[in-house]
Amino acid sequence: MTGDGGAEAREYVLEGFAVPDQLDAVHALLAEAATDHPELDPTDVMLFETAIIEIANNVVEYGEPEGEVRWRFTIRVREDEIEAELDDTGQSFTPARGKDMPGEDAEGGRGLPLAEALLDQIDFSRADDTNHWRMVRRLGQTPPL
């Protein structure tokens, strides 16, 4: 994990394999960003963290080949937003966007709808052999839930 730049435009980066124990490193990366930026509202940080962990967990859980997917996670804190970019080398797929939250008895399928509800912007694209997620939460906004 490294932070680069000044207090206003600092970048926090995590690189490695998308495996379960790296989810703790994603939490730690965001905790570092929040510590460096005490002006961040804890609610914004919590909602952003919930959303990005849902996406990161999906990469860990469903990325193939299992245990071999590499990722690069970048978090940027700006004056008016928190942004995360996640690039991974997992298989190509098309995320099911804009779906409603599944019923109470569903065993899965909540991650992406939850992230969409908590973020102001979530984009997905694939270029070459890399999946790219861009996730943004504007600061100081009420949750859209």
N, C-alpha and C positions, 0 to 999 in steps of 0.2 A: 504494500500500500504506500502510495506517495502522494503528497500534496504539492502542487506547483503553483507559482504565481502569488499575487498579493491577496489580501483578505477579501477583496470584492469579487475576484474572478478566479477563485481557487478551484482546482480540479483534483478529484480523488479517484485513484485508479487501482483496480484489482485485476490481476491476470492469473490464469491457471486453468485447472480442469474443473468442469461443472459437475462436482460431486457433492454429496450431502454435507460434508463438514465445511465446505466453502460457503454455505448459507450463513454460518456464524461470521465468516469474514465479511460478507455483504452487510450484515448488521453492524459489525465493527466499523466498516468504512463509513456508513451513514452516521454512526455515533461520533466518529472523528469530525465529520463535517458539521454536525450539530454543535459540538463542543467549540469548534473554531468560529462558529457563527451564533453567538448567544442571542442575537436579535431574532433568530428564527422562533416562531411560535411552536411550542411543543405539539399542538394539535396538527399543524401542517406537517411536521416531521413524522408524527405517528401515522397519519393517513398516507403520506408518501411512502414510508417504509412498508406499510402493509401492502400497498400496490406493487412495489418493485419486488418484494419478496415473493408475492404470488407468481409473477412472471419468472423470476429466477428459479423458483421451485419447479415450475413446469419444464424449464430447460434441464434441470437436474433429473427430474423424474422421467421425462419422455424423450430426452435427447439421445440419439443413437449415432454411432455405436456407444453403448453404455460404458461409462468410465473413461471414454476417450475424447469426449467433446471438450474442446478448449473454449474459454470465454475471456472476454475483456469487458469489465464493468467500469464505467466512468460516471461519476457524479459531479455535477457542477452546481454551485450555489451562486445565484445572481441576486440582484437587489429585489426583483419582483417574482422570482420563480426558483424552483429546484428542478433540475433536469438530470435524468439518468439515460445513458445509452448502454445497451447490452448487445455485444456482438458475439455470436457463437458459431461453431463449426458443425453443429448438428445437422441432421437430415433436413431436406427441404419439406416444408409443409405450408398449409394455408390456415391461419388462425380463423376460428369461427367468431367473427366480430359482431357486436350489436345484439347478442343473444340475451334473453331474459335469464335471471337467476333460476337455476333448476329447482325443482320441488324439494321439500324437506327430506324425502326418502332417497333422493339421488345420492350416489356415492362420490360423485365428482362433478366437474364442470363449473365450479364456482369461481375459480381463479381469475380468468379473463374478464367475466362480467363485473366482478368486484373491483379489479384494477381499473376498468373503464369507468366505473362509478366514482372512484376516488381521485382520478386524474383529470386534468383539463385537456390533456392531449396524449394520445397513445398511437404511435405509428409503427407499422411493421413492413419490412421489405427484405428481399433476398437479392444479393449481388454476388456473382461468382459462387463460391461455396460457403457463403456466410449469411446467417440470419441476422438482421439488424432491428432492434427495438429502440424506439425513442419515446421516453415517458416524461411528461411535464406536469408539475403541479404549481399553479400560480399561488403566490403567498397571500395570506390574509383573506381568503375567500371561505365562505361557508361551504361545508361539504355538500355535494349535490345529491346526497342520499335522501 
